[in-house]
Amino acid sequence: MIISEAEAKRITQKALSFSKADSASVRLRGHERGNIRFALNSSTTNGFQDGLTLSVEANFGKRSGSASTNEFDDRAIEATIRKAEENARLAPENAEFQPPLGPQEYLKSRTFFESTSGARAEKLAALCAPVVQEADRAGVTAAGFLEAGAECEALATSNGLFVFEPSTGVRFTVSARTSDGTGSGWAGQHQHDIARLNVSRLGKSAVHKTVQSRNPVALDPGKHTVILEPAAVCDLLGIMIGDFEARSADEGRSFFTKKGGGNKLGEKLFGDKINLYSDPHHELAPGSVYSGEGLPVVRRDWIKEGVVNELAYSRFWAKKMGREPVPHPTNLIMNGGNTPIEEMIKNTKRGVLVTRFWYIREVDPRSMLFTGLTRDGTFLIEDGKLSKPVKNFRFNESPVAMLSNIEGMGPSERTTGSEVDDWPVCVPPLLVKDFNFASLSDAV
């Protein structure tokens, strides 16, 4: 259920009026989402869901308790407040407790689009139809999922904060297989505005890769020149940005830990051309204007010309270290270059094209070493052409090394990945030398 700002304010203020705690915060979340799923080149299900939930946190000193409800008459709201207060009295003290925020200044949100909010099953089915037809023509089997909808969220505190933000989102992914099971392809994208989602183009890309990836050959693992498509870059950078956190660095648990103590904020750890930032007002991938705690989110340069320019500071850690709090980003942008993938391929003597990664996990936070698998379209490049499909690899690599070995960048584009699939991300394809493939994988 999507409600207006005025109605959200009425409900949250009503809830706070029932509070007898030292302090309290209430959060209201609503959603309306439609989806369609297809498999074996045919629609299988469509669905619609909506809901509205009120969550409450009550605080007595440094003791906190929470409760939630999806009923909104006065009796139900007051009962939820009382339950949160009861839980708070039973809870142990939290030494890192921070009182709820007071009034804040926020940017105007840019994440809501009427075109997406009104999309229902008929429109979603029409968007998917060309993908199914393309798979039929190519003689491959496709399966996919398209979901579109709207959300709204309000946060209010007993100290006078109130913020309301509506948003929309649409996510599409498609996977395809050849009849002999040896070839596979994938494509996907996440957008706020459904008008920017070209489902037909994504379907053609997935089907083309499926056909071209039949009967892959084994290629020796080791360090290879690679061209990483945006989906692959999205996952590595999206997971990496989670490590841009001051506390873990200061406590010696992070790649950003400085020898002898402290963190590497202000140090040059990447190449001059590496710029990674977040900006709620980015044109292609806007983000939320406030954090989970209610802190205002503004543009921040996390890496600027290779220098670690920002680390996230929670309110507790910022106070302890005598700094201003810095919330985690709500979107992620990497500046790109002007070299399209086709030109990268043409200029590569020998290398590997990677469509996306799968099942990525961090092996060692101190070195930021990741492991994972290639999937759904891995090809050998020889003499400037895609010469043959190759079997998938397991990689052991650090995104820090990846960013230090870039030899070419394409234009940044909105994308989605396997691990980072519902977050606004805009990154370029990358040409990278010495990417470490540790072993082969028999998985298609």
KEMI-32067 format. One record per residue (C-alpha): x, z negated, y; residue in three letters; residue number from 0. Coordinates in pm, whole numbers, plus 50000, padded with zeros to 5 digits. Example, Ala and Ser with C-alpha at 12.3 -4.5 7.8 and 13.67 -1.06 7.14 Angstrom:
REM KEMI-32067
((51230,49220,49550),'ALA',0)
((51367,49286,49894),'SER',1)
This chain:
REM KEMI-32067
((50000,50000,50000),'MET',0)
((50136,50101,50340),'ILE',1)
((50022,49887,50632),'ILE',2)
((50075,49903,51007),'SER',3)
((50327,49698,51202),'GLU',4)
((50043,49503,51362),'ALA',5)
((49895,49412,51022),'GLU',6)
((50239,49318,50888),'ALA',7)
((50294,49089,51184),'LYS',8)
((49952,48927,51137),'ARG',9)
((50019,48851,50768),'ILE',10)
((50374,48721,50819),'THR',11)
((50277,48501,51112),'GLN',12)
((49982,48365,50915),'LYS',13)
((50219,48272,50632),'ALA',14)
((50466,48103,50867),'LEU',15)
((50183,47905,51028),'SER',16)
((50121,47730,50693),'PHE',17)
((50484,47623,50654),'SER',18)
((50578,47252,50660),'LYS',19)
((50943,47316,50574),'ALA',20)
((51239,47270,50810),'ASP',21)
((51266,47649,50825),'SER',22)
((51117,47948,50644),'ALA',23)
((51137,48323,50614),'SER',24)
((50878,48565,50479),'VAL',25)
((50920,48924,50363),'ARG',26)
((50641,49174,50314),'LEU',27)
((50704,49487,50103),'ARG',28)
((50458,49770,50045),'GLY',29)
((50488,50103,49866),'HIS',30)
((50295,50415,49764),'GLU',31)
((50470,50652,49520),'ARG',32)
((50364,50958,49328),'GLY',33)
((50565,51124,49054),'ASN',34)
((50563,51409,48807),'ILE',35)
((50771,51443,48493),'ARG',36)
((50837,51755,48287),'PHE',37)
((51012,51809,47952),'ALA',38)
((51044,52097,47706),'LEU',39)
((50961,52328,47999),'ASN',40)
((50617,52176,48047),'SER',41)
((50463,51903,48259),'SER',42)
((50419,51584,48061),'THR',43)
((50299,51309,48297),'THR',44)
((50211,51241,48655),'ASN',45)
((50148,50904,48810),'GLY',46)
((50079,50712,49126),'PHE',47)
((50146,50349,49208),'GLN',48)
((50102,50130,49511),'ASP',49)
((50143,49765,49590),'GLY',50)
((50200,49502,49856),'LEU',51)
((50394,49180,49796),'THR',52)
((50462,48877,50012),'LEU',53)
((50780,48680,49933),'SER',54)
((50849,48342,50088),'VAL',55)
((51161,48128,50120),'GLU',56)
((51122,47767,50233),'ALA',57)
((51416,47545,50333),'ASN',58)
((51455,47169,50353),'PHE',59)
((51802,47108,50490),'GLY',60)
((52028,47310,50258),'LYS',61)
((51773,47324,49976),'ARG',62)
((51583,47650,49933),'SER',63)
((51292,47761,49716),'GLY',64)
((51099,48083,49687),'SER',65)
((50764,48217,49567),'ALA',66)
((50567,48541,49598),'SER',67)
((50212,48675,49580),'THR',68)
((50016,48999,49596),'ASN',69)
((49700,48829,49718),'GLU',70)
((49644,48799,50093),'PHE',71)
((49352,48571,50164),'ASP',72)
((49440,48247,50343),'ASP',73)
((49411,48037,50028),'ARG',74)
((49655,48254,49831),'ALA',75)
((49906,48272,50116),'ILE',76)
((49902,47896,50173),'GLU',77)
((49937,47832,49798),'ALA',78)
((50246,48055,49793),'THR',79)
((50400,47864,50084),'ILE',80)
((50332,47531,49908),'ARG',81)
((50491,47661,49585),'LYS',82)
((50805,47772,49770),'ALA',83)
((50827,47430,49934),'GLU',84)
((50783,47257,49600),'GLU',85)
((51063,47467,49451),'ASN',86)
((51286,47391,49750),'ALA',87)
((51251,47016,49704),'ARG',88)
((51364,47052,49341),'LEU',89)
((51661,47279,49417),'ALA',90)
((52020,47158,49458),'PRO',91)
((52184,47188,49799),'GLU',92)
((52352,47518,49878),'ASN',93)
((52684,47452,50050),'ALA',94)
((52678,47806,50193),'GLU',95)
((52324,47787,50332),'PHE',96)
((52265,47969,50659),'GLN',97)
((51948,47904,50862),'PRO',98)
((51710,48199,50912),'PRO',99)
((51799,48430,51198),'LEU',100)
((51623,48426,51532),'GLY',101)
((51518,48736,51735),'PRO',102)
((51749,49039,51706),'GLN',103)
((51784,49379,51875),'GLU',104)
((51743,49677,51639),'TYR',105)
((51784,50053,51663),'LEU',106)
((51468,50260,51627),'LYS',107)
((51420,50355,51262),'SER',108)
((51440,50725,51169),'ARG',109)
((51362,50712,50797),'THR',110)
((50986,50788,50791),'PHE',111)
((50841,51141,50749),'PHE',112)
((50468,51210,50725),'GLU',113)
((50537,51517,50509),'SER',114)
((50681,51294,50236),'THR',115)
((50432,51013,50274),'SER',116)
((50140,51248,50204),'GLY',117)
((50290,51427,49901),'ALA',118)
((50070,51393,49593),'ARG',119)
((50064,51528,49237),'ALA',120)
((49947,51881,49325),'GLU',121)
((50232,51933,49570),'LYS',122)
((50489,51780,49337),'LEU',123)
((50373,52000,49049),'ALA',124)
((50395,52310,49269),'ALA',125)
((50751,52222,49363),'LEU',126)
((50853,52182,48997),'CYS',127)
((50686,52502,48871),'ALA',128)
((50973,52741,48970),'PRO',129)
((51222,52520,48784),'VAL',130)
((51024,52542,48461),'VAL',131)
((50984,52918,48505),'GLN',132)
((51358,52960,48562),'GLU',133)
((51433,52767,48242),'ALA',134)
((51187,52981,48045),'ASP',135)
((51346,53302,48173),'ARG',136)
((51694,53181,48077),'ALA',137)
((51586,53057,47734),'GLY',138)
((51697,52698,47795),'VAL',139)
((51505,52372,47779),'THR',140)
((51463,52173,48099),'ALA',141)
((51347,51821,48175),'ALA',142)
((51313,51657,48514),'GLY',143)
((51157,51398,48737),'PHE',144)
((51027,51426,49093),'LEU',145)
((50913,51119,49284),'GLU',146)
((50798,51097,49645),'ALA',147)
((50643,50823,49851),'GLY',148)
((50656,50574,50134),'ALA',149)
((50758,50212,50178),'GLU',150)
((50720,49955,50449),'CYS',151)
((50897,49625,50493),'GLU',152)
((50862,49339,50737),'ALA',153)
((51082,49031,50775),'LEU',154)
((50983,48729,50984),'ALA',155)
((51135,48384,51024),'THR',156)
((51029,48049,51163),'SER',157)
((51309,48092,51419),'ASN',158)
((51133,48385,51584),'GLY',159)
((51267,48696,51413),'LEU',160)
((51030,48981,51332),'PHE',161)
((51125,49331,51224),'VAL',162)
((50916,49606,51065),'PHE',163)
((51043,49933,50917),'GLU',164)
((50853,50212,50741),'PRO',165)
((51045,50469,50536),'SER',166)
((50990,50759,50299),'THR',167)
((51193,50898,50013),'GLY',168)
((51186,51182,49763),'VAL',169)
((51418,51214,49464),'ARG',170)
((51449,51504,49221),'PHE',171)
((51671,51547,48917),'THR',172)
((51670,51812,48646),'VAL',173)
((51872,51843,48325),'SER',174)
((51876,52143,48093),'ALA',175)
((52015,52223,47747),'ARG',176)
((52078,52538,47548),'THR',177)
((51889,52581,47219),'SER',178)
((52208,52522,47018),'ASP',179)
((52276,52198,47206),'GLY',180)
((52625,52296,47319),'THR',181)
((52551,52372,47684),'GLY',182)
((52405,52150,47954),'SER',183)
((52351,52153,48327),'GLY',184)
((52220,51917,48594),'TRP',185)
((52125,51909,48959),'ALA',186)
((51968,51647,49183),'GLY',187)
((51907,51537,49537),'GLN',188)
((51764,51248,49737),'HIS',189)
((51598,51303,50079),'GLN',190)
((51377,51123,50329),'HIS',191)
((51201,51446,50430),'ASP',192)
((51049,51645,50145),'ILE',193)
((51077,51959,50358),'ALA',194)
((51456,51939,50317),'ARG',195)
((51434,51931,49936),'LEU',196)
((51493,52274,49781),'ASN',197)
((51376,52210,49425),'VAL',198)
((51391,52577,49330),'SER',199)
((51758,52607,49432),'ARG',200)
((51847,52293,49240),'LEU',201)
((51666,52422,48932),'GLY',202)
((51852,52754,48944),'LYS',203)
((52184,52571,48972),'SER',204)
((52111,52349,48672),'ALA',205)
((51992,52638,48456),'VAL',206)
((52288,52858,48552),'HIS',207)
((52534,52585,48456),'LYS',208)
((52353,52529,48129),'THR',209)
((52390,52894,48028),'VAL',210)
((52752,52910,48142),'GLN',211)
((52854,52589,47959),'SER',212)
((52773,52705,47605),'ARG',213)
((53039,52649,47339),'ASN',214)
((53294,52452,47543),'PRO',215)
((53658,52448,47440),'VAL',216)
((53889,52147,47427),'ALA',217)
((54136,52109,47711),'LEU',218)
((54423,51864,47690),'ASP',219)
((54365,51545,47887),'PRO',220)
((54612,51444,48155),'GLY',221)
((54643,51491,48529),'LYS',222)
((54459,51799,48652),'HIS',223)
((54367,51961,48978),'THR',224)
((53990,51918,49009),'VAL',225)
((53706,52037,49226),'ILE',226)
((53452,51756,49246),'LEU',227)
((53102,51861,49344),'GLU',228)
((52918,51631,49591),'PRO',229)
((52731,51442,49316),'ALA',230)
((53062,51334,49163),'ALA',231)
((53205,51234,49501),'VAL',232)
((52883,51044,49580),'CYS',233)
((52924,50812,49282),'ASP',234)
((53293,50735,49334),'LEU',235)
((53259,50665,49707),'LEU',236)
((52924,50491,49672),'GLY',237)
((53067,50241,49425),'ILE',238)
((53389,50210,49623),'MET',239)
((53212,50107,49945),'ILE',240)
((53078,49802,49762),'GLY',241)
((53438,49674,49748),'ASP',242)
((53470,49684,50129),'PHE',243)
((53399,49313,50144),'GLU',244)
((53610,49058,50327),'ALA',245)
((53543,48750,50115),'ARG',246)
((53659,48895,49783),'SER',247)
((53968,49029,49961),'ALA',248)
((54048,48699,50133),'ASP',249)
((54003,48515,49803),'GLU',250)
((54248,48745,49623),'GLY',251)
((53996,48933,49408),'ARG',252)
((54005,49280,49563),'SER',253)
((54206,49594,49626),'PHE',254)
((54184,49493,49991),'PHE',255)
((54366,49163,49926),'THR',256)
((54682,49143,50135),'LYS',257)
((55001,49026,49973),'LYS',258)
((55065,48674,50092),'GLY',259)
((54700,48612,50181),'GLY',260)
((54422,48760,50391),'GLY',261)
((54295,49117,50377),'ASN',262)
((54408,49468,50464),'LYS',263)
((54172,49522,50757),'LEU',264)
((54353,49745,51007),'GLY',265)
((54598,49889,50755),'GLU',266)
((54640,50261,50694),'LYS',267)
((54569,50313,50324),'LEU',268)
((54434,50671,50324),'PHE',269)
((54519,51013,50465),'GLY',270)
((54468,51105,50830),'ASP',271)
((54165,51323,50752),'LYS',272)
((53971,51051,50569),'ILE',273)
((53675,50926,50772),'ASN',274)
((53404,50725,50599),'LEU',275)
((53125,50574,50805),'TYR',276)
((52765,50454,50807),'SER',277)
((52509,50535,51074),'ASP',278)
((52134,50455,51060),'PRO',279)
((52073,50750,51295),'HIS',280)
((52264,51012,51096),'HIS',281)
((52069,51338,51106),'GLU',282)
((52087,51427,50735),'LEU',283)
((52103,51082,50574),'ALA',284)
((51956,50812,50801),'PRO',285)
((51971,50451,50683),'GLY',286)
((51781,50129,50737),'SER',287)
((51830,49960,51075),'VAL',288)
((51861,49608,50935),'TYR',289)
((52025,49428,50645),'SER',290)
((51864,49207,50382),'GLY',291)
((51932,48902,50597),'GLU',292)
((51787,49072,50904),'GLY',293)
((52118,49153,51074),'LEU',294)
((52104,49467,51291),'PRO',295)
((52275,49768,51135),'VAL',296)
((52462,50003,51368),'VAL',297)
((52715,50281,51321),'ARG',298)
((53039,50155,51169),'ARG',299)
((53358,50342,51078),'ASP',300)
((53470,50189,50747),'TRP',301)
((53769,50422,50719),'ILE',302)
((53884,50586,51041),'LYS',303)
((54161,50845,51019),'GLU',304)
((54284,50671,50706),'GLY',305)
((54273,50316,50845),'VAL',306)
((54056,50040,50694),'VAL',307)
((53848,49983,51007),'ASN',308)
((53571,49753,50876),'GLU',309)
((53503,49508,50596),'LEU',310)
((53165,49344,50538),'ALA',311)
((53138,48978,50640),'TYR',312)
((52842,48771,50523),'SER',313)
((52709,48519,50776),'ARG',314)
((52867,48233,50582),'PHE',315)
((53208,48398,50550),'TRP',316)
((53207,48519,50910),'ALA',317)
((53143,48165,51032),'LYS',318)
((53414,48025,50805),'LYS',319)
((53667,48284,50927),'MET',320)
((53565,48272,51295),'GLY',321)
((53434,48631,51306),'ARG',322)
((53111,48811,51376),'GLU',323)
((52904,48895,51064),'PRO',324)
((52919,49255,50946),'VAL',325)
((52639,49365,50709),'PRO',326)
((52696,49605,50423),'HIS',327)
((52610,49968,50511),'PRO',328)
((52264,50111,50446),'THR',329)
((52391,50469,50412),'ASN',330)
((52724,50643,50360),'LEU',331)
((52874,50949,50527),'ILE',332)
((53208,51119,50472),'MET',333)
((53322,51383,50714),'ASN',334)
((53397,51709,50537),'GLY',335)
((53579,52033,50604),'GLY',336)
((53499,52404,50619),'ASN',337)
((53601,52525,50273),'THR',338)
((53304,52605,50045),'PRO',339)
((53335,52547,49672),'ILE',340)
((53352,52921,49605),'GLU',341)
((53662,52949,49822),'GLU',342)
((53817,52641,49661),'MET',343)
((53775,52805,49321),'ILE',344)
((53922,53132,49448),'LYS',345)
((54230,52949,49578),'ASN',346)
((54289,52744,49262),'THR',347)
((54541,52877,49009),'LYS',348)
((54440,52631,48738),'ARG',349)
((54202,52337,48754),'GLY',350)
((53874,52183,48642),'VAL',351)
((53534,52200,48813),'LEU',352)
((53332,51877,48769),'VAL',353)
((52956,51883,48830),'THR',354)
((52900,51508,48805),'ARG',355)
((53014,51184,48643),'PHE',356)
((52829,50950,48411),'TRP',357)
((52845,50581,48313),'TYR',358)
((53105,50480,48572),'ILE',359)
((53240,50127,48553),'ARG',360)
((53507,49941,48749),'GLU',361)
((53795,49844,48520),'VAL',362)
((54015,49654,48764),'ASP',363)
((53893,49547,49112),'PRO',364)
((54249,49465,49223),'ARG',365)
((54355,49829,49187),'SER',366)
((54001,49969,49221),'MET',367)
((54042,50153,48891),'LEU',368)
((53724,50321,48763),'PHE',369)
((53642,50477,48429),'THR',370)
((53362,50715,48335),'GLY',371)
((53273,51052,48185),'LEU',372)
((53223,51405,48311),'THR',373)
((52886,51557,48224),'ARG',374)
((52653,51857,48253),'ASP',375)
((52888,52132,48362),'GLY',376)
((53266,52100,48331),'THR',377)
((53459,52426,48362),'PHE',378)
((53818,52548,48349),'LEU',379)
((53940,52738,48654),'ILE',380)
((54206,53002,48593),'GLU',381)
((54345,53244,48851),'ASP',382)
((54068,53176,49100),'GLY',383)
((53775,53208,48859),'LYS',384)
((53566,52990,48630),'LEU',385)
((53709,53113,48301),'SER',386)
((53535,52901,48036),'LYS',387)
((53341,52577,47981),'PRO',388)
((53545,52280,47860),'VAL',389)
((53453,51970,47668),'LYS',390)
((53385,51659,47868),'ASN',391)
((53651,51404,47958),'PHE',392)
((53678,51033,48007),'ARG',393)
((53857,50964,48332),'PHE',394)
((54058,50659,48443),'ASN',395)
((54105,50698,48815),'GLU',396)
((54086,50515,49146),'SER',397)
((53889,50657,49438),'PRO',398)
((54180,50538,49652),'VAL',399)
((54411,50777,49465),'ALA',400)
((54145,51047,49485),'MET',401)
((54124,51013,49864),'LEU',402)
((54505,51022,49884),'SER',403)
((54530,51346,49684),'ASN',404)
((54276,51564,49865),'ILE',405)
((54388,51925,49919),'GLU',406)
((54056,52067,50043),'GLY',407)
((53715,51960,50163),'MET',408)
((53386,52146,50192),'GLY',409)
((53101,52078,50433),'PRO',410)
((52926,51743,50384),'SER',411)
((52580,51758,50230),'GLU',412)
((52302,51521,50128),'ARG',413)
((52329,51446,49758),'THR',414)
((52266,51195,49483),'THR',415)
((52463,51079,49182),'GLY',416)
((52423,50908,48846),'SER',417)
((52506,50556,48964),'GLU',418)
((52416,50599,49333),'VAL',419)
((52079,50771,49307),'ASP',420)
((51846,50615,49564),'ASP',421)
((52073,50560,49863),'TRP',422)
((52122,50798,50160),'PRO',423)
((52461,50963,50099),'VAL',424)
((52616,51267,50265),'CYS',425)
((52957,51373,50128),'VAL',426)
((53159,51694,50080),'PRO',427)
((53290,51861,49766),'PRO',428)
((53660,51783,49725),'LEU',429)
((53964,51967,49591),'LEU',430)
((54187,51695,49448),'VAL',431)
((54527,51711,49275),'LYS',432)
((54645,51490,48987),'ASP',433)
((54305,51354,48883),'PHE',434)
((54358,51157,48564),'ASN',435)
((54155,51258,48258),'PHE',436)
((54244,50997,47994),'ALA',437)
((54080,51146,47684),'SER',438)
((53826,51396,47552),'LEU',439)
((53459,51319,47489),'SER',440)
((53242,51493,47231),'ASP',441)
((52927,51420,47431),'ALA',442)
((52754,51722,47586),'VAL',443)
